[in-house]
Amino acid sequence: MIGALNYVVKKSNLPYEEVVDRIKNNLFGIESEPATAALCITNMILRGDGKSGIIKADCFEKDEYPNREVDFVLMNPPFPHKKTDTPATDFIDRGLKSLKKRGILASIVPYSLLVNTSEWHKKILKNNTLHFVTTLPPDLFNPYAAYNTAVLMIEKGVPHGTKKVFVSKISNDGYKLKKNSRVKQSGSQLEIIRDAFQDKREIPEVCKLALIDSESLEWSPEAYIDNAPHSDESFIHGFEESIHKQAAFYISAGTKLTSRPIKGTLQLSANVFSPQSSISLQKVRMGEFKVEDYFDVVLGGKDEIEDLEEGNFPIVSTSEFMNGVTTWKKPRKIYDAPSITVATDGSTCSSFVQEFPFYAFYKVAILSPKAGKDVPVDALYYVAYLLKRERWRYVYARKFGKYRINQTKLYSPVDAKGNPDFELMAKIVQQANAFPVIKFFRECVLNNNK
């Protein structure tokens, strides 16, 4: 509030005393924690308020305060730590109660409020308008609290209907966590997002004007923001790295995937160690496809590691290392290959191609091409990388579960009809520097099994 007071003084060009005089009878606050309330009241008085409108009280018991409706409500309610704590939704309802019709409420909220309160969402949108939702950097309140948070802006008394909502994701607010304190860094997105909100402008992977209504399953910006086109150098670098990791798995663990010695000579060029790539996507036609249209998605089994006998089958978990394989056992159930495994929890969105029979836990989703869909095995590596890039959309309170995987739209090469061009994806994978390792191992194992 002190910052807001100084901001008003600066922007209004009015004398400090006149600004304070206007604020005296128009600023109200309730704080139940004694030390925080005392600090706030003292600071405002020392800054020249002289008569603070802030009181120490429980906002639910003191529901007649303030004694008139207000134009704006700003809130940072306490986040519930256990089921018996007051939910954040109750605080927002209390704030709306004090607003005038067409007044604006802005509140910091726990991320879970965006995804786990659909009935409350419906109630809010029936009588009010949701204008703005943004998610905040995950380290914003560190080291004091480790919560994923968001900001909502609601207008009271105007039914939402089919209005579009400005949603955004702030990854960089100009600060970063360093040695348990947040220090300045370059690249703040705050002005970019502020300007986009004012101009009603969309920016891929940053913000969007989303159609949210009473039937929407969630308010998470990450559910609506579009993927950015990926013909750039950073995408290709990440793709090459992904193929390198898959190849490294075969080099380090390949002996466990075959029962007989591998014969043959692997011819490698220096390109396998090159930081440069021969891949270019500049002239590739791009479009979107929905996962459920081309892949069947199932969740892994319920058996835990300690329940399994020793063996040589890869056990895929939610790890982001070694193709997701954390141990080798003899499971009771085997999943067919080739397929893609995706971590729905843990290292969320970690995605790998499994070319050999395996077992996966229930927190791992398994994607197999639908019957009748011609998806070359090499194309699966491209799809797996796209799924891995979806990680920015998910946090602890928002899991990458089966439903969300099915609904995911991936931005990929498409043919002239707009269908995903899996043949071209396969050819792109084959251009990757480390792909010869994958190809060699595959062919050797197949020859061994003849």
Secondary structure, 3 states (H helix, E strand, C coil): CHHHHHHHHHHHCCCHHHHHHHHHCCCCEEECCHHHHHHHHHHHHHCCCCCCCEEECCCCCCCCCCCCCEEEEEECCCCCCCCCCCCHHHHHHHHHHCEEEEEEEEEEEECHHHHCCHHHHHHHHHHCEEEEEEECCCCCCCCCCCCCEEEEEEECCCCCCCCEEEEEECCCCCEEEECCEEEECCCCCHHHHHHHHHHCCCECCCEEEEECCCCCCCCCHHHCCCCCCCCCHHHHHHHHHHHHHHHHHHHHHHHHCCCCCCCCCCCCCHHHHCCCCCCCCCCCCEEEEEHHHCEEEEECECCCHHHCEEEEEEEECCCCCHHHEEEEEECCCCECCCEEEEECCCCCCCEEEECCCEEEECCEEEEEECCCCCCCHHHHHHHHHHHHHHHHHCECCECCCHHHHHHCEEEEEECCCCCECHHHHHHHHHCCCCHHHHHHHHHHHHHHCC
